[in-house]
Amino acid sequence: MRSALGRLSRRSSFILAVLAIPAFSQDPRYVNKMAPFVASPQHVVDLMLEMAKIKPGETVYDLGCGDGRILVPVVERYKAKAVGVEISPKLAEQAGARIKKAGISESARVIQGDVLDTDLRNADVAIMYLSTELNASLRPRMEKYLKPGARVVSHDYPVPGWRANRIERVDGKQMHNVYLYEMPAHPQQ
């Protein structure tokens, strides 16, 4: 009886998790183009930004920025420029409102669009919390456009085919991994 209840509880949790995925992620225009929005916990955001070693004046791209929670500390704490890219019009609007409320519109902006179409030539740092498959799709674009020394920080999902310069495991309610990559002088093989 107890194991049957445990299975039912796990099954119910799975169903609730699926139902909790925002409606835009089920919209056919966005299927296979993005990862559903799941906010990074603050302690993971702090670690990602620390690992990126952001310098004042650099430009940080948050690919799949969601509600923009990474953009504000990039500007306020690190004195860098922040560009969020978000496919969901609703989340892009929320991120824009967060930027406006923080009064950092001169140093931060949000592009409502597909990360796979984003011009990354100005990025010194790219931060992402996307699926492994989406990271794999972004890899050729990052290799082509990111300059040598640019840093890529990924929450939970590695970039297939790249060797991380650093991996940190973070405890909390859930275990998280943060991957740091640095773009080489020549494309990675």
C-alpha positions in Angstrom: 0.0 0.0 0.0 2.7 2.4 1.0 4.7 1.9 -2.3 1.5 2.3 -4.3 0.9 5.7 -2.6 4.6 6.6 -3.3 4.2 5.8 -7.0 0.9 7.8 -7.1 2.6 10.7 -5.4 5.5 10.7 -7.9 3.1 10.4 -10.8 1.0 13.3 -9.4 4.1 15.4 -9.0 5.1 14.8 -12.6 1.6 15.7 -13.8 1.6 18.9 -11.7 5.1 19.8 -13.1 3.9 19.3 -16.7 0.8 21.4 -16.0 3.0 24.1 -14.4 5.0 24.6 -17.7 4.0 28.1 -19.0 1.5 28.1 -21.8 3.9 29.8 -24.2 6.2 26.8 -24.0 3.4 24.7 -25.4 2.8 27.1 -28.2 3.8 25.5 -31.6 5.8 28.6 -32.5 8.2 27.9 -29.6 8.4 24.1 -29.6 12.0 22.9 -30.1 13.2 26.5 -30.0 13.6 27.0 -26.3 13.6 25.5 -22.9 10.6 26.2 -20.7 11.1 29.0 -18.3 12.4 27.8 -14.9 13.9 30.5 -12.8 17.5 30.0 -11.5 17.7 30.2 -7.7 19.5 33.3 -6.5 22.5 31.4 -5.1 23.0 29.8 -8.5 22.7 33.2 -10.3 25.3 34.6 -7.9 27.7 31.7 -8.6 27.1 32.0 -12.4 28.0 35.7 -12.3 31.0 35.1 -10.1 32.3 32.3 -12.3 32.0 34.6 -15.4 34.5 37.0 -14.0 32.6 40.0 -15.4 34.6 43.1 -15.8 33.2 46.7 -15.8 32.3 47.8 -19.3 31.9 44.2 -20.7 28.7 43.1 -22.4 26.9 40.1 -21.0 24.2 38.3 -23.0 21.6 36.3 -21.1 20.4 33.8 -23.6 16.8 32.9 -22.7 16.7 35.6 -20.1 13.2 34.8 -18.8 12.0 37.5 -16.4 15.4 39.3 -16.5 16.6 38.4 -13.0 20.3 38.1 -14.2 20.3 41.4 -16.1 19.9 43.8 -13.1 22.9 42.4 -11.0 25.1 42.4 -14.2 24.6 46.2 -14.4 24.4 47.1 -10.8 27.0 44.8 -9.3 29.5 44.4 -12.1 29.0 47.7 -13.9 28.7 45.9 -17.2 26.2 46.1 -20.1 23.4 43.5 -20.2 21.5 42.1 -23.1 18.7 39.7 -22.5 17.3 37.5 -25.3 13.9 35.9 -24.8 11.5 34.3 -27.2 8.4 34.7 -25.1 6.8 38.1 -25.7 5.3 37.9 -22.1 8.6 37.2 -20.4 10.5 39.7 -22.6 8.0 42.3 -21.4 8.5 41.3 -17.8 12.3 41.5 -18.2 11.9 45.0 -19.8 9.8 46.1 -16.9 12.4 44.8 -14.4 15.1 46.8 -16.2 12.9 49.9 -16.2 12.0 49.6 -12.5 15.7 49.2 -11.6 16.5 52.4 -13.6 19.2 50.7 -15.7 17.7 51.2 -19.2 20.8 52.9 -20.5 22.9 49.8 -19.7 20.5 46.9 -20.2 18.0 45.9 -22.9 15.9 42.9 -23.9 15.6 41.5 -27.4 12.4 39.6 -27.9 13.6 36.9 -30.3 15.1 33.5 -30.8 18.6 32.8 -29.3 19.4 30.8 -32.4 19.2 34.0 -34.5 21.0 36.3 -32.0 24.1 38.3 -33.1 26.7 37.4 -30.4 29.6 39.4 -31.8 29.5 42.0 -29.0 29.2 39.5 -26.2 32.1 39.2 -23.7 30.0 36.7 -21.7 27.1 34.5 -22.6 24.9 33.1 -19.8 22.3 30.4 -20.3 19.9 28.0 -18.7 18.8 26.1 -21.7 18.6 22.4 -22.6 21.6 20.4 -23.7 20.0 20.1 -27.2 19.6 23.9 -27.5 23.2 24.4 -26.2 24.3 22.0 -29.0 22.3 24.0 -31.5 23.9 27.3 -30.2 27.4 25.9 -30.2 28.3 26.6 -33.9 27.0 30.2 -33.5 29.0 30.7 -30.4 32.1 29.3 -32.0 31.6 31.5 -35.0 30.8 34.8 -33.3 32.2 34.8 -29.7 35.7 36.3 -29.6 38.7 34.5 -28.0 38.5 34.8 -24.2 34.7 35.2 -24.1 33.2 33.2 -21.3 30.1 31.0 -21.6 28.3 30.0 -18.3 25.6 27.4 -18.5 23.3 26.4 -15.6 22.7 22.6 -15.3 23.3 21.7 -19.0 26.7 21.3 -20.7 27.6 22.4 -24.2 28.1 19.0 -26.0 31.6 18.7 -27.4 33.2 21.4 -25.3 35.4 20.8 -22.3 34.5 23.0 -19.3 37.2 25.1 -17.7 35.4 24.8 -14.4 32.3 22.9 -13.1 30.8 23.8 -9.8 28.1 21.7 -8.0 25.7 23.7 -5.9 23.5 22.2 -3.1 20.1 23.5 -2.2 16.6 22.1 -2.4 18.0 20.6 -5.7 21.5 19.9 -6.9 22.7 22.2 -9.6 25.7 22.2 -11.9 27.3 25.4 -13.3 29.6 25.0 -16.3 32.2 27.6 -17.3 33.7 27.6 -20.8 36.3 30.1 -22.2 36.4 30.6 -26.0 39.8 29.6 -27.3 41.8 31.4 -29.9 40.8 28.8 -32.4 37.4 26.9 -32.7 37.1 23.9 -30.4 37.1 20.5 -32.0 
